[in-house]
Amino acid sequence: MNTQLLKTSGISALSAGAIYVIGFVVLFTGMAPLMDESSSTVTKLSFLLDNRLLFQSWILLIYVIFGVILVFIVRGISYLTTLWLSSTSAIFGYIWSGLVIASGMVAIVGLDASATLFEQDPQQAADFWVVIDTIHNALGGGVEVVGGVWMLIISAALLKSNQLSKAINWLGIIVGLAGIISMVPGLSDAGAVFGLLQIVWFIWLGILMLARIKK
């Protein structure tokens, strides 16, 4: 048993759960004006520029840092079973990690570019930001199909090989399906279910992985 890998993965899973919680808290507090559908794109961009440090720090945490942490989680959870499904799921896990990191970098760099353009033409800057935000969302959360496929496959592999517990594995399957469903037109809200249930899954996973070290 690779105790160091399990420890690192367990701590990473707990950290991922905490990042999700912080992300949602900031979204519904400091970033709440962005959810006002009545606001114009210029108004929203102006808000972002006025709160650039908060926004970019938030993006850095929930996308870039989360993406890095995810690599350790994927590596550790794949170690728990030798089934071919595990190695296959890891491919999707690493792809998801790369997409999430790329999404965060696009948003951070894109906002800096928008700030420069905003000084010359606010409406053009807002239009540019819409494009950046669309790319950002497409890569990192507009749909959760890649993360969903990873969770579905690895949870099925763990269930088949009797690893962890049936309860968390069935939860992982449900969360994975929610992520995959988010790509269906009209069902994008399933992505929110994916995110919220992943908080429970990550924290639960971290606890179980750390518990294995003591056995």
C-alpha positions in Angstrom: 0.0 0.0 0.0 1.4 3.4 -1.0 0.5 5.3 2.2 2.1 8.5 1.0 0.0 8.5 -2.2 -3.2 7.8 -0.2 -2.3 10.5 2.3 -1.7 13.1 -0.4 -4.8 12.1 -2.3 -6.9 12.1 0.8 -5.8 15.6 1.8 -6.3 16.8 -1.8 -9.8 15.4 -1.8 -10.6 17.3 1.4 -9.0 20.4 0.0 -11.1 20.1 -3.2 -14.3 19.9 -1.1 -13.3 23.0 0.8 -12.5 24.8 -2.4 -16.0 24.0 -3.7 -17.5 25.4 -0.5 -15.4 28.6 -0.7 -16.2 28.9 -4.4 -20.0 28.8 -3.8 -19.8 31.2 -0.8 -17.9 33.8 -2.9 -20.3 33.3 -5.8 -23.4 34.0 -3.8 -21.8 36.9 -1.8 -18.9 38.9 -3.5 -19.8 37.8 -7.0 -23.6 37.9 -6.6 -24.1 41.0 -8.9 -22.9 38.8 -11.8 -26.0 36.7 -11.5 -28.3 39.7 -12.0 -29.8 39.1 -15.5 -31.1 42.6 -15.7 -27.6 44.1 -15.7 -25.9 45.0 -19.0 -22.7 43.4 -20.1 -20.9 46.8 -19.6 -22.2 47.0 -16.0 -21.1 43.5 -15.2 -17.6 44.0 -16.7 -17.3 47.3 -14.8 -18.1 45.4 -11.6 -15.5 42.8 -12.4 -12.9 45.5 -13.1 -13.7 47.2 -9.8 -13.3 43.9 -8.0 -10.5 42.5 -10.2 -8.4 41.2 -7.4 -11.3 39.3 -5.7 -12.5 37.8 -9.0 -9.0 36.7 -10.2 -8.1 35.3 -6.8 -11.4 33.4 -6.8 -10.8 32.1 -10.3 -7.3 31.1 -9.4 -8.6 29.1 -6.5 -11.6 27.3 -8.0 -10.0 26.6 -11.4 -6.3 26.6 -11.4 -5.5 25.4 -7.9 -8.4 23.0 -8.0 -7.2 21.6 -11.3 -3.7 21.0 -9.9 -5.2 19.3 -6.8 -7.4 17.2 -9.0 -4.3 15.5 -10.6 -3.4 14.0 -7.1 -7.0 12.9 -6.5 -7.2 11.1 -9.9 -3.8 9.4 -9.3 -4.7 8.3 -5.8 -8.2 7.0 -6.5 -7.0 5.1 -9.6 -4.5 3.3 -7.3 -7.3 1.7 -5.4 -8.3 -0.7 -8.1 -6.4 -2.5 -10.9 -9.4 -2.9 -13.1 -8.9 -1.5 -16.7 -11.8 0.8 -16.0 -9.6 2.6 -13.5 -6.8 3.5 -15.9 -9.5 4.5 -18.5 -11.1 6.8 -16.0 -7.8 8.4 -15.2 -7.5 9.6 -18.8 -10.7 11.5 -18.4 -9.7 12.8 -15.0 -6.4 14.2 -16.3 -8.2 15.8 -19.3 -10.7 17.4 -16.9 -7.9 18.8 -14.8 -6.2 20.3 -17.9 -9.5 21.8 -19.1 -10.2 23.4 -15.6 -6.7 24.9 -15.4 -7.0 26.3 -18.9 -10.4 27.7 -18.2 -9.0 29.6 -15.2 -6.1 31.0 -17.1 -8.4 32.1 -19.9 -10.6 34.1 -17.5 -7.6 35.7 -15.6 -5.7 36.8 -18.7 -9.0 37.7 -20.6 -10.0 40.1 -17.8 -6.7 41.9 -18.0 -7.1 42.3 -21.7 -10.7 43.5 -21.2 -9.4 46.1 -18.7 -7.1 47.6 -21.3 -9.8 47.7 -23.9 -12.4 49.1 -21.4 -10.4 52.4 -21.1 -10.9 53.0 -24.8 -14.3 51.5 -25.6 -16.4 50.0 -22.7 -19.0 48.4 -25.0 -16.3 46.8 -27.2 -14.6 45.6 -24.0 -17.9 44.1 -22.8 -18.4 42.3 -26.1 -14.9 41.0 -25.9 -15.5 39.8 -22.4 -18.6 37.9 -23.5 -16.4 35.9 -25.9 -13.8 35.3 -23.2 -16.4 34.2 -20.7 -18.0 31.9 -23.2 -14.7 30.1 -23.8 -14.0 30.1 -20.1 -17.4 28.4 -19.3 -17.1 26.0 -22.2 -13.8 24.7 -20.9 -14.4 24.7 -17.2 -18.0 24.3 -16.1 -20.7 25.3 -18.7 -21.1 21.5 -19.1 -19.6 18.9 -16.8 -19.5 16.0 -19.1 -15.7 15.2 -18.8 -15.7 15.4 -15.1 -18.9 13.4 -15.1 -17.5 10.6 -17.2 -14.5 10.4 -14.9 -16.6 10.1 -11.8 -19.0 7.6 -13.4 -16.3 5.3 -14.6 -14.1 5.4 -11.5 -17.1 4.9 -9.2 -18.2 1.9 -11.3 -14.7 0.5 -11.1 -14.5 0.9 -7.3 -18.0 -0.6 -6.9 -17.1 -3.6 -9.0 -13.9 -4.2 -7.1 -15.5 -3.6 -3.7 -13.3 -0.7 -2.8 -14.2 2.2 -0.4 -17.9 1.8 0.3 -21.0 1.0 -1.8 -22.6 4.2 -0.6 -19.9 6.6 -1.8 -19.6 4.7 -5.1 -23.3 4.9 -5.8 -23.1 8.6 -4.9 -20.2 9.0 -7.4 -22.3 7.3 -10.1 -25.2 9.6 -9.5 -22.9 12.7 -9.5 -21.2 11.5 -12.7 -24.5 11.0 -14.4 -25.6 14.5 -13.3 -22.4 15.9 -14.9 -23.0 14.0 -18.2 -26.7 15.1 -18.3 -25.6 18.8 -18.0 -24.6 18.6 -21.7 -28.2 17.9 -22.7 -29.9 21.1 -24.1 -32.2 22.5 -21.4 -30.7 20.4 -18.6 -27.6 22.6 -17.9 -28.8 23.1 -14.3 -27.7 19.5 -13.7 -24.2 21.0 -13.5 -25.2 22.8 -10.3 -26.3 19.4 -8.8 -22.9 18.0 -10.0 -21.0 20.7 -8.1 -23.0 20.6 -4.9 -23.0 16.8 -4.6 -19.3 16.7 -5.4 -18.7 18.6 -2.2 -20.0 15.7 -0.3 -18.2 13.2 -2.5 -14.8 14.8 -2.2 -15.0 15.2 1.6 -16.2 11.7 2.0 -13.5 10.4 -0.3 -10.8 12.2 1.6 -12.0 10.8 4.9 -12.1 7.2 3.5 -8.7 7.5 1.9 -7.0 8.8 5.0 -8.8 6.1 7.1 -7.2 3.4 4.9 -3.7 4.5 6.0 -4.5 3.6 9.7 -5.6 0.1 8.8 
